[in-house]
Each structure stands twice: as structure tokens, then as C-alpha cells.
Amino acid sequence: MLLEGKKGLVLNVTNKNSLGWAIADAANRQGATVGVGAQNERLAEGVHKLIADREGFDPFIADFSDESQYATLREAVEAKYGQLDFLVHSVGYAPKPALENRFIETTLEDFQIAMNASAFSFVRLCRELEPLLKDDASVMTLSYLGSQRAMPNYNVMGMCKAALEAAVRYLALDLGPRGIRVNTLSPGPVNTISGRGVKGLSGMISQVQDTAPLKRPYGQTEVAQNALWLLSDLSVGVTGQLVFVDSGYNAVAM
């Protein structure tokens, strides 16, 4: 199995349809012990239900809006696992007005909230957990094409994802001397709680499937399979990269 004997974290998971859960589930089925994060106690109840009948899972709380929780998370992870072979950051949030209003109307407060939750949280998480990452570990996060192209109703999240992708490159530079790989997976629009926060999601999914070179549906399974590649030793030598999982939609003009 690709991840036999490895230990890692997937932060955060909201429900059974989230990309974070798809990745955690796939990693576990490939032999990994996986720590699954939830933002708060309420969401942790859902995580407990997902992992209740499964071996090789452990729950953690990780509220990235609370600075004190980074150290608390590190202490809990170190006590449970010691060191980590992989780390998955699956976090993104913007206040509703920052998505629904015109981009030019974005407030400083909404911008700061979105940037902290969606981009800086990745940098801060890597800094906190760096001592626990093994040499040659794999770190990844999730982005979206709206980082590179203006997408209706994506607005401030496009800026956040662009910052996140830049952070991946600089983290790859910082952590590279230890052999630690840092990459971004960029799925097309997927029907998740986060995805449904963007107005017109169903139309976006239909457009991608109609236009992309691969005329086939894609979703959580395809994202998880590509995540396994990035998390496993099969991706050795790959770092600082943005990998699209959108049936090739990003490569065509129309």
C-alpha cells in the first residue's frame, strides 16, 4: 500500500462530502494512520461519526481563527504521533458579503478574515508543525483556478488562493533542504459545503464538464487519488507545484 506505516494529518474535515474527508479516507485505506481535524466541538461530532467504526483514525480540534490553538494542536499531535510523514491543509473561508458583493466592495475586515483563514493559516500551520515533520515528508494544500482567472462570485477567495499558491512555493524553498515537499492540488468546482458557498456552483460544474478535454465527471474520488500521489513516495522530486484535477479545463480557452 502507498502509505503503509505512515502517519499524517488532514485539517480540516466538515462532513462526508468534504475533500478533506475524501483525502483522509483514501490515505487510511492505503495504510496510513490519519489524524482528522475539525474546527470546533460541534463539527468534531460529525468527524467522530465518520471514524467511529474505522481503525487508524484519531480526532483533533483545529480552529485556525484562534492563535492559541496552533500550539495546542502541536502538543496533541506530538503526544499522539511523535512525528508526521504528511500534512494536508484543507481550509478556506470568506464572509458571505465578500463572495456575493462586487469585489471592489470588499472590506478590510472581510479581507483579513478570509486571508487569515484561507492562506496564512497554511503558513502558520507549517511553522508550528515543522519540528514534527520528518525529513522527506509531504505537505499539501488545496486551491482553485479562481486564483489565476477572475471567476464570478469568487472574488476575495481568488486573492486568498493566489496568496496560498505563492506560499506553497516559498514554503517549498524553506523546507526543501530537509527533503520536505510542498505542493498544491487544484480541483475544479466540486459539490462540497465550501463549494456551495459560491453562487452558481451547479452551473460551474456543468460548464467544466462540458468544456474540459476529458468529457467525464470528476469529484472527491479523483481529488483523493491525486492527493495520494502527492503524499506518497511516488511524488519524490516534485515540490512547489500546482497540480490541477479538473479534467483539463484549465488548459483550454473555451
GUKOL-987163 format. One record per residue (C-alpha): x negated, y, z negated; residue in one letter; residue number from 1. Coordinates in steps of 0.2 Angstrom, whole numbers. Each point is the difference from the previous one (the first is absolute). Example, Ala and Ser with C-alpha at 12.3 -4.5 7.8 and 13.67 -1.06 7.14 Angstrom:
{u->-62	v->-22	w->-39	resn->A	resi->1} $
{u->-6	v->17	w->3	resn->S	resi->2} $
REM end
This chain:
{u->0	v->0	w->0	resn->M	resi->1} $
{u->-6	v->18	w->4	resn->L	resi->2} $
{u->0	v->7	w->-18	resn->L	resi->3} $
{u->-3	v->-16	w->-10	resn->E	resi->4} $
{u->-7	v->4	w->-17	resn->G	resi->5} $
{u->1	v->19	w->3	resn->K	resi->6} $
{u->9	v->13	w->-12	resn->K	resi->7} $
{u->7	v->16	w->5	resn->G	resi->8} $
{u->13	v->14	w->-2	resn->L	resi->9} $
{u->15	v->6	w->10	resn->V	resi->10} $
{u->6	v->17	w->-6	resn->L	resi->11} $
{u->15	v->3	w->1	resn->N	resi->12} $
{u->15	v->-11	w->3	resn->V	resi->13} $
{u->18	v->6	w->0	resn->T	resi->14} $
{u->10	v->-15	w->6	resn->N	resi->15} $
{u->0	v->-16	w->11	resn->K	resi->16} $
{u->0	v->11	w->16	resn->N	resi->17} $
{u->-15	v->11	w->-4	resn->S	resi->18} $
{u->-16	v->-2	w->10	resn->L	resi->19} $
{u->-9	v->-1	w->-17	resn->G	resi->20} $
{u->10	v->-16	w->-4	resn->W	resi->21} $
{u->-3	v->-8	w->17	resn->A	resi->22} $
{u->-19	v->3	w->-2	resn->I	resi->23} $
{u->0	v->-7	w->-18	resn->A	resi->24} $
{u->11	v->-15	w->5	resn->D	resi->25} $
{u->-11	v->-4	w->15	resn->A	resi->26} $
{u->-16	v->2	w->-10	resn->A	resi->27} $
{u->6	v->-12	w->-14	resn->N	resi->28} $
{u->5	v->-13	w->13	resn->R	resi->29} $
{u->-18	v->1	w->6	resn->Q	resi->30} $
{u->-7	v->-5	w->-17	resn->G	resi->31} $
{u->-2	v->17	w->-8	resn->A	resi->32} $
{u->5	v->5	w->-18	resn->T	resi->33} $
{u->9	v->17	w->2	resn->V	resi->34} $
{u->4	v->13	w->-12	resn->G	resi->35} $
{u->16	v->9	w->6	resn->V	resi->36} $
{u->3	v->18	w->-6	resn->G	resi->37} $
{u->16	v->9	w->-3	resn->A	resi->38} $
{u->2	v->19	w->-3	resn->Q	resi->39} $
{u->10	v->-2	w->-16	resn->N	resi->40} $
{u->9	v->-12	w->-11	resn->E	resi->41} $
{u->16	v->1	w->10	resn->R	resi->42} $
{u->-8	v->-6	w->16	resn->L	resi->43} $
{u->-11	v->-12	w->-10	resn->A	resi->44} $
{u->16	v->-10	w->-3	resn->E	resi->45} $
{u->2	v->-3	w->18	resn->G	resi->46} $
{u->-19	v->-5	w->2	resn->V	resi->47} $
{u->3	v->-12	w->-15	resn->H	resi->48} $
{u->14	v->-8	w->10	resn->K	resi->49} $
{u->-11	v->-2	w->16	resn->L	resi->50} $
{u->-14	v->-9	w->-9	resn->I	resi->51} $
{u->10	v->-9	w->-14	resn->A	resi->52} $
{u->-1	v->-17	w->8	resn->D	resi->53} $
{u->-17	v->2	w->9	resn->R	resi->54} $
{u->-17	v->-4	w->-7	resn->E	resi->55} $
{u->-15	v->12	w->3	resn->G	resi->56} $
{u->9	v->16	w->-3	resn->F	resi->57} $
{u->-2	v->13	w->-14	resn->D	resi->58} $
{u->10	v->16	w->-2	resn->P	resi->59} $
{u->-7	v->17	w->-3	resn->F	resi->60} $
{u->7	v->18	w->-3	resn->I	resi->61} $
{u->-8	v->13	w->11	resn->A	resi->62} $
{u->9	v->18	w->0	resn->D	resi->63} $
{u->-12	v->10	w->11	resn->F	resi->64} $
{u->8	v->16	w->-5	resn->S	resi->65} $
{u->-7	v->-2	w->-18	resn->D	resi->66} $
{u->-19	v->3	w->-1	resn->E	resi->67} $
{u->-1	v->-10	w->-16	resn->S	resi->68} $
{u->6	v->-16	w->8	resn->Q	resi->69} $
{u->-15	v->-2	w->11	resn->Y	resi->70} $
{u->-11	v->-5	w->-15	resn->A	resi->71} $
{u->14	v->-10	w->-7	resn->T	resi->72} $
{u->1	v->-10	w->16	resn->L	resi->73} $
{u->-19	v->-3	w->1	resn->R	resi->74} $
{u->0	v->-6	w->-18	resn->E	resi->75} $
{u->14	v->-12	w->3	resn->A	resi->76} $
{u->-7	v->-6	w->16	resn->V	resi->77} $
{u->-18	v->-3	w->-7	resn->E	resi->78} $
{u->8	v->-9	w->-15	resn->A	resi->79} $
{u->10	v->-12	w->12	resn->K	resi->80} $
{u->-12	v->-2	w->15	resn->Y	resi->81} $
{u->-17	v->7	w->-4	resn->G	resi->82} $
{u->-4	v->4	w->18	resn->Q	resi->83} $
{u->10	v->2	w->16	resn->L	resi->84} $
{u->-3	v->-7	w->17	resn->D	resi->85} $
{u->13	v->11	w->8	resn->F	resi->86} $
{u->11	v->16	w->-3	resn->L	resi->87} $
{u->15	v->5	w->10	resn->V	resi->88} $
{u->7	v->18	w->-2	resn->H	resi->89} $
{u->18	v->0	w->6	resn->S	resi->90} $
{u->6	v->17	w->-7	resn->V	resi->91} $
{u->9	v->14	w->8	resn->G	resi->92} $
{u->13	v->13	w->-5	resn->Y	resi->93} $
{u->6	v->17	w->5	resn->A	resi->94} $
{u->15	v->10	w->-8	resn->P	resi->95} $
{u->15	v->-1	w->12	resn->K	resi->96} $
{u->0	v->19	w->5	resn->P	resi->97} $
{u->-18	v->-2	w->6	resn->A	resi->98} $
{u->6	v->-14	w->12	resn->L	resi->99} $
{u->17	v->7	w->5	resn->E	resi->100} $
{u->-4	v->19	w->2	resn->N	resi->101} $
{u->-10	v->8	w->13	resn->R	resi->102} $
{u->-19	v->-3	w->-3	resn->F	resi->103} $
{u->-3	v->18	w->0	resn->I	resi->104} $
{u->11	v->1	w->-16	resn->E	resi->105} $
{u->-10	v->-12	w->-10	resn->T	resi->106} $
{u->-3	v->7	w->-18	resn->T	resi->107} $
{u->-17	v->0	w->-9	resn->L	resi->108} $
{u->8	v->-11	w->-13	resn->E	resi->109} $
{u->7	v->-13	w->12	resn->D	resi->110} $
{u->-17	v->0	w->9	resn->F	resi->111} $
{u->-9	v->-3	w->-16	resn->Q	resi->112} $
{u->11	v->-14	w->-5	resn->I	resi->113} $
{u->0	v->-9	w->16	resn->A	resi->114} $
{u->-19	v->2	w->2	resn->M	resi->115} $
{u->-4	v->-6	w->-17	resn->N	resi->116} $
{u->12	v->-15	w->1	resn->A	resi->117} $
{u->-4	v->-5	w->18	resn->S	resi->118} $
{u->-19	v->4	w->3	resn->A	resi->119} $
{u->-9	v->5	w->-16	resn->F	resi->120} $
{u->6	v->-14	w->-9	resn->S	resi->121} $
{u->-10	v->-12	w->11	resn->F	resi->122} $
{u->-16	v->10	w->-3	resn->V	resi->123} $
{u->4	v->1	w->-19	resn->R	resi->124} $
{u->4	v->-19	w->0	resn->L	resi->125} $
{u->-16	v->-5	w->8	resn->C	resi->126} $
{u->-10	v->11	w->-12	resn->R	resi->127} $
{u->8	v->-8	w->-15	resn->E	resi->128} $
{u->-2	v->-18	w->6	resn->L	resi->129} $
{u->-17	v->2	w->9	resn->E	resi->130} $
{u->-9	v->-8	w->-15	resn->P	resi->131} $
{u->12	v->-16	w->2	resn->L	resi->132} $
{u->-2	v->-2	w->18	resn->L	resi->133} $
{u->-12	v->-14	w->5	resn->K	resi->134} $
{u->-14	v->3	w->13	resn->D	resi->135} $
{u->8	v->-4	w->17	resn->D	resi->136} $
{u->18	v->3	w->-6	resn->A	resi->137} $
{u->13	v->6	w->11	resn->S	resi->138} $
{u->11	v->16	w->-3	resn->V	resi->139} $
{u->14	v->5	w->11	resn->M	resi->140} $
{u->15	v->12	w->1	resn->T	resi->141} $
{u->15	v->3	w->11	resn->L	resi->142} $
{u->3	v->15	w->12	resn->S	resi->143} $
{u->11	v->4	w->15	resn->Y	resi->144} $
{u->-2	v->8	w->17	resn->L	resi->145} $
{u->8	v->16	w->-6	resn->G	resi->146} $
{u->-17	v->4	w->-6	resn->S	resi->147} $
{u->-6	v->3	w->18	resn->Q	resi->148} $
{u->16	v->5	w->9	resn->R	resi->149} $
{u->14	v->11	w->-6	resn->A	resi->150} $
{u->15	v->-10	w->-4	resn->M	resi->151} $
{u->17	v->7	w->-3	resn->P	resi->152} $
{u->5	v->-1	w->-19	resn->N	resi->153} $
{u->-17	v->-6	w->-5	resn->Y	resi->154} $
{u->-7	v->17	w->-3	resn->N	resi->155} $
{u->-11	v->2	w->-16	resn->V	resi->156} $
{u->-3	v->-19	w->0	resn->M	resi->157} $
{u->-9	v->2	w->16	resn->G	resi->158} $
{u->-13	v->11	w->-8	resn->M	resi->159} $
{u->-1	v->-12	w->-15	resn->C	resi->160} $
{u->-3	v->-15	w->11	resn->K	resi->161} $
{u->-13	v->10	w->10	resn->A	resi->162} $
{u->-9	v->4	w->-16	resn->A	resi->163} $
{u->1	v->-18	w->-6	resn->L	resi->164} $
{u->-8	v->-6	w->16	resn->E	resi->165} $
{u->-14	v->13	w->-2	resn->A	resi->166} $
{u->-2	v->-7	w->-18	resn->A	resi->167} $
{u->-2	v->-17	w->7	resn->V	resi->168} $
{u->-15	v->5	w->10	resn->R	resi->169} $
{u->-9	v->9	w->-14	resn->Y	resi->170} $
{u->4	v->-14	w->-12	resn->L	resi->171} $
{u->-8	v->-12	w->12	resn->A	resi->172} $
{u->-15	v->11	w->0	resn->L	resi->173} $
{u->-1	v->0	w->-18	resn->D	resi->174} $
{u->3	v->-18	w->-4	resn->L	resi->175} $
{u->-9	v->-7	w->16	resn->G	resi->176} $
{u->-17	v->-2	w->-9	resn->P	resi->177} $
{u->8	v->-14	w->-11	resn->R	resi->178} $
{u->8	v->-8	w->15	resn->G	resi->179} $
{u->17	v->5	w->-5	resn->I	resi->180} $
{u->12	v->3	w->15	resn->R	resi->181} $
{u->13	v->13	w->1	resn->V	resi->182} $
{u->13	v->0	w->13	resn->N	resi->183} $
{u->17	v->6	w->5	resn->T	resi->184} $
{u->15	v->-10	w->7	resn->L	resi->185} $
{u->12	v->10	w->10	resn->S	resi->186} $
{u->17	v->-9	w->3	resn->P	resi->187} $
{u->13	v->7	w->11	resn->G	resi->188} $
{u->17	v->5	w->-8	resn->P	resi->189} $
{u->6	v->-14	w->-11	resn->V	resi->190} $
{u->17	v->-1	w->-10	resn->N	resi->191} $
{u->-6	v->2	w->-18	resn->T	resi->192} $
{u->5	v->12	w->-14	resn->I	resi->193} $
{u->-13	v->12	w->5	resn->S	resi->194} $
{u->4	v->-1	w->19	resn->G	resi->195} $
{u->18	v->3	w->-4	resn->R	resi->196} $
{u->-5	v->17	w->-8	resn->G	resi->197} $
{u->-4	v->6	w->18	resn->V	resi->198} $
{u->16	v->5	w->9	resn->K	resi->199} $
{u->3	v->-10	w->16	resn->G	resi->200} $
{u->-10	v->-15	w->-4	resn->L	resi->201} $
{u->11	v->-12	w->9	resn->S	resi->202} $
{u->-2	v->10	w->16	resn->G	resi->203} $
{u->-19	v->1	w->-2	resn->M	resi->204} $
{u->-1	v->-19	w->-2	resn->I	resi->205} $
{u->11	v->-2	w->16	resn->S	resi->206} $
{u->-11	v->12	w->10	resn->Q	resi->207} $
{u->-16	v->-9	w->-5	resn->V	resi->208} $
{u->6	v->-17	w->4	resn->Q	resi->209} $
{u->7	v->6	w->17	resn->D	resi->210} $
{u->-16	v->10	w->4	resn->T	resi->211} $
{u->-14	v->-10	w->-7	resn->A	resi->212} $
{u->-10	v->-12	w->12	resn->P	resi->213} $
{u->4	v->-15	w->-11	resn->L	resi->214} $
{u->19	v->-1	w->3	resn->K	resi->215} $
{u->4	v->-8	w->-17	resn->R	resi->216} $
{u->5	v->4	w->-17	resn->P	resi->217} $
{u->-13	v->2	w->-14	resn->Y	resi->218} $
{u->2	v->3	w->-19	resn->G	resi->219} $
{u->-6	v->-5	w->-17	resn->Q	resi->220} $
{u->-7	v->-17	w->6	resn->T	resi->221} $
{u->-11	v->7	w->14	resn->E	resi->222} $
{u->-7	v->14	w->-12	resn->V	resi->223} $
{u->-4	v->-13	w->-13	resn->A	resi->224} $
{u->-9	v->-11	w->12	resn->Q	resi->225} $
{u->-11	v->14	w->5	resn->N	resi->226} $
{u->-3	v->5	w->-18	resn->A	resi->227} $
{u->-6	v->-18	w->-3	resn->L	resi->228} $
{u->-13	v->3	w->14	resn->W	resi->229} $
{u->-6	v->16	w->-8	resn->L	resi->230} $
{u->-1	v->-7	w->-18	resn->L	resi->231} $
{u->-8	v->-16	w->5	resn->S	resi->232} $
{u->-18	v->-4	w->5	resn->D	resi->233} $
{u->5	v->-1	w->18	resn->L	resi->234} $
{u->-1	v->19	w->1	resn->S	resi->235} $
{u->-18	v->1	w->-6	resn->V	resi->236} $
{u->-9	v->15	w->9	resn->G	resi->237} $
{u->17	v->10	w->2	resn->V	resi->238} $
{u->1	v->15	w->-10	resn->T	resi->239} $
{u->7	v->18	w->1	resn->G	resi->240} $
{u->12	v->-6	w->13	resn->Q	resi->241} $
{u->18	v->4	w->4	resn->L	resi->242} $
{u->9	v->-16	w->6	resn->V	resi->243} $
{u->17	v->2	w->8	resn->F	resi->244} $
{u->14	v->-13	w->-1	resn->V	resi->245} $
{u->13	v->7	w->11	resn->D	resi->246} $
{u->1	v->-12	w->15	resn->S	resi->247} $
{u->-12	v->13	w->9	resn->G	resi->248} $
{u->12	v->15	w->-1	resn->Y	resi->249} $
{u->-14	v->12	w->-5	resn->N	resi->250} $
{u->-9	v->-4	w->16	resn->A	resi->251} $
{u->13	v->5	w->13	resn->V	resi->252} $
{u->6	v->17	w->5	resn->A	resi->253} $
{u->19	v->-4	w->2	resn->M	resi->254} $
REM end
